[in-house]
């Protein structure tokens, strides 16, 4: 008998869409860190950083030079950080 993978419950309030946007992580007293936004929704994003870069639990994120918000880290994986935005992203991006 073949085993089935357990169903995954989607906990996000807003659906994500794949993107390849450039961004910057803004930290106090440090140079901006370049990142790539891999997917996004109105209230969050998955950002890719150099695997050796550490970011704090809260920071500012600038996307494509057109949207800036404070973020809270929701999860971390190798080289990627999932964040929740403090301010909803407008639909124009």
Buried (B, 14 or more C-beta within 10 A) or exposed (E): EEEEEEEEEEEEEEEBEEBEBEBBBBBEEEEEBEBBBBBBBBBBBBBBBEEEEEBEEEBBBBBEEEBEBBBEBEEBEEEBBBBBBEEEBEEEE
